[in-house]
Amino acid sequence: MAPPIPHARPRRQIRARDARGHGRPLLAITLVVGLAHGAVGCDNRVSQCNRLIDPVTRHTGALAASIGKLGEIQNDPSVTDGVIAAIEAAKNDIAALEFDDPKVAEFAKQYLVLLATADSVTRAMAAAAKANDGDALGRASTEADALVALEASIVDGVNAYCQG
C-alpha cells in the first residue's frame, strides 16, 4: 500500500462570467487531489470535498452559459428558463449527496441555499421583465449581485477547509 500524499494540491479552478458579462469566479472552488491513495475504503475529508466539488464543477458551464444570456432579459424574458433549468439540475445532484464530514455537509447546505436563492432571484427577474417593471428588475439584479458575495464566501470556506 502506497503512503498517503503529504498534502493536497489544486487540480483546477473554475471561472465564468456573471449576468453582466464581467469575469468573476463562478463556483471557483478549487478541486483537490485525493489523499486516499493509502486509505482503502476511507471516506476522508479530501474525498468528501471532491464528492461535493465534482457536481458543482459539472454544472458550472451550463450555469455560466445561461447566466451570460441574462443581459437579454428585457427583450426576451424566456432566457431565464435556461438559468432555472441549470439551477434545478445542480440542486438535484447536490441534494442527493450525503456527507459524514459535518463541515463538508455544511458547505453543501450553503451551496443549496445559494442555488435556491438564485432560483428565486431569477424567477423575480423574469416576472419583472415580463411586466416591464424596471424597478423590480433593478431590485432583482441587486439581489443577484449579492449572490456573488455569498458565493465567494462559500468558495473561500471550501478552499480553506479542503486544502487545509
QUIGIWO-V991223 format. One record per residue. N is the residue number from 1. PSI is psi in radians with two decimals (none if undefined). NEAR is the number of other ideal C-beta (glycine too) atoms within 8 Angstrom. D_CENTER is the distance of its C-alpha to the mean C-alpha in whole Angstrom. Layout:
N/PSI/NEAR/D_CENTER  N/PSI/NEAR/D_CENTER
//
This chain:
1/2.27/4/36  2/2.53/5/34  3/2.66/5/33  4/2.64/9/29  5/2.36/7/28  6/-0.46/3/28  7/2.77/4/25  8/2.64/11/21  9/2.70/7/20  10/2.46/9/17  11/-0.76/7/17  12/2.88/7/15  13/2.58/9/12  14/2.35/11/10  15/2.56/8/11  16/-2.99/15/11  17/2.54/10/13  18/-3.07/11/12  19/-0.40/9/14  20/0.05/5/17  21/0.14/7/17  22/2.47/6/17  23/2.13/5/15  24/2.74/9/13  25/2.14/11/10  26/1.97/14/7  27/0.76/13/4  28/0.83/9/8  29/2.16/13/8  30/2.19/12/12  31/2.53/12/13  32/2.66/14/16  33/2.44/9/19  34/2.35/9/21  35/0.09/13/24  36/0.16/11/25  37/-0.72/9/28  38/0.09/9/30  39/1.38/9/29  40/2.19/6/30  41/0.10/4/28  42/2.18/7/26  43/1.34/6/23  44/-3.13/9/22  45/-0.82/11/19  46/-0.76/13/18  47/-0.62/12/18  48/-0.69/13/16  49/-0.80/13/14  50/-0.61/11/14  51/-0.55/10/14  52/-0.79/16/10  53/-0.62/13/9  54/-0.85/9/11  55/-0.55/11/9  56/-0.78/13/5  57/-0.78/12/8  58/-0.63/8/10  59/-0.19/13/8  60/-0.76/12/7  61/-0.83/8/10  62/-0.73/10/11  63/-0.80/15/8  64/-0.74/11/10  65/-0.76/10/13  66/-0.63/13/13  67/-0.63/13/12  68/-0.43/11/15  69/-0.11/10/17  70/-0.30/13/17  71/-0.34/8/20  72/0.12/8/22  73/-0.64/13/22  74/-0.57/6/25  75/-0.49/4/27  76/1.52/6/25  77/-0.32/9/23  78/-0.17/6/22  79/-0.36/12/19  80/-0.34/14/17  81/-0.72/7/18  82/-0.68/11/16  83/-0.81/15/13  84/-0.74/11/13  85/-0.73/9/14  86/-0.69/13/11  87/-0.79/13/9  88/-0.76/9/12  89/-0.77/10/12  90/-0.77/13/8  91/-0.78/12/9  92/-0.77/8/13  93/-0.74/11/12  94/-0.64/14/10  95/-0.44/7/13  96/-0.21/5/15  97/2.58/10/15  98/2.49/4/17  99/2.40/11/17  100/-0.54/6/21  101/2.02/8/19  102/-0.54/6/19  103/-0.77/8/17  104/-0.70/15/14  105/-0.68/11/15  106/-0.70/8/14  107/-0.72/13/11  108/-0.75/12/10  109/-0.77/8/11  110/-0.71/10/10  111/-0.67/12/6  112/-0.66/11/8  113/-0.75/8/10  114/-0.81/12/8  115/-0.71/12/7  116/-0.71/9/11  117/-0.73/11/12  118/-0.68/12/10  119/-0.82/12/12  120/-0.77/8/15  121/-0.71/12/15  122/-0.73/14/15  123/-0.66/10/18  124/-0.68/12/20  125/-0.74/15/19  126/-0.79/12/21  127/-0.73/10/24  128/-0.71/14/24  129/-0.73/12/25  130/-0.62/7/27  131/-0.05/7/29  132/0.73/5/29  133/1.65/8/28  134/-0.63/7/28  135/-0.81/7/27  136/-0.65/11/25  137/-0.69/13/23  138/-0.74/8/23  139/-0.75/10/22  140/-0.65/12/19  141/-0.66/10/18  142/-0.72/8/18  143/-0.67/11/16  144/-0.70/14/13  145/-0.64/8/14  146/-0.50/8/14  147/-0.53/12/10  148/-0.74/10/10  149/-0.70/8/12  150/-0.75/10/10  151/-0.79/12/7  152/-0.68/9/10  153/-0.76/8/11  154/-0.80/12/9  155/-0.81/12/8  156/-0.75/8/12  157/-0.79/10/13  158/-0.83/14/11  159/-0.82/10/13  160/-0.78/8/16  161/-0.78/12/16  162/-0.41/15/16  163/-0.17/10/18  164/none/4/21
//
